[in-house]
Amino acid sequence: MTRKRLLVTFDCPPPTRALIERAAGDTLECRYLADQPGDLSADAALAMNLPREVSPEALGEARWSLLQLVTAGLDHVRFDTIP
């Protein structure tokens, strides 16, 4: 079975990465934008402050099926820029 790819757009320390990977289990392959700048290829994305983490131009090229924001407020997100 092919695992879906999760892209974490925010920079996080090793303990946070371990937590995300533990939660993903065998279902998701976790990738980190900090390790692969500019590579937004993934099935889903986990973001904290999307406008700071991904440029509007790059965001227009993203093809995620799911975008999960970990912040409570979404006023800073321009949804019209997300395909």
C-alpha positions in Angstrom: 0.0 0.0 0.0 1.3 3.4 -0.9 1.4 5.9 1.9 -0.1 9.3 1.5 2.4 12.2 1.8 2.0 14.8 4.6 3.9 18.1 4.2 4.6 20.0 7.4 5.1 23.6 6.3 6.4 25.0 9.6 9.8 24.5 11.1 9.7 22.3 14.1 12.2 20.8 16.5 13.0 17.1 16.6 10.6 16.4 19.5 7.7 18.0 17.6 8.7 16.0 14.5 8.7 12.8 16.5 5.2 13.6 17.8 3.8 14.3 14.3 5.4 11.1 12.9 4.1 9.1 15.8 0.6 10.4 15.1 1.0 9.7 11.4 2.0 6.1 12.1 2.2 3.9 9.0 -0.5 5.8 7.2 1.4 8.9 6.2 4.9 9.7 5.0 5.9 12.9 6.8 7.9 15.5 4.9 9.1 18.9 6.1 9.3 22.0 4.0 12.3 23.2 6.0 14.2 20.1 4.6 13.0 20.5 1.0 12.4 24.3 0.4 10.0 24.9 -2.4 8.9 21.3 -2.8 5.2 21.4 -2.0 4.4 18.0 -3.5 2.2 16.2 -1.0 -1.3 14.8 -0.6 -2.0 16.9 2.5 -0.4 19.8 4.4 -0.1 20.7 8.1 0.5 24.4 8.5 0.8 26.9 11.4 0.9 30.3 9.6 0.5 29.5 5.9 1.1 33.0 4.5 4.5 33.1 6.3 5.5 29.6 5.4 4.4 29.4 1.7 4.6 32.3 -0.8 1.3 33.1 -2.6 3.0 32.1 -5.9 4.0 28.7 -4.6 0.7 28.2 -2.9 -1.0 28.6 -6.2 0.9 25.5 -7.4 0.0 23.3 -4.4 -2.3 20.4 -5.1 -3.2 19.2 -1.6 -6.4 17.3 -0.9 -6.4 18.4 2.7 -5.0 21.5 4.5 -5.0 21.3 8.3 -4.1 24.6 10.1 -3.0 24.1 13.7 -3.8 27.7 14.7 -7.2 28.7 16.0 -7.6 31.9 14.1 -7.7 31.9 10.3 -8.0 35.7 9.6 -4.5 35.7 8.2 -5.2 33.1 5.5 -6.3 34.2 2.1 -8.4 31.3 1.0 -8.8 32.7 -2.6 -5.1 31.9 -3.1 -5.5 28.2 -2.3 -6.4 26.1 -5.3 
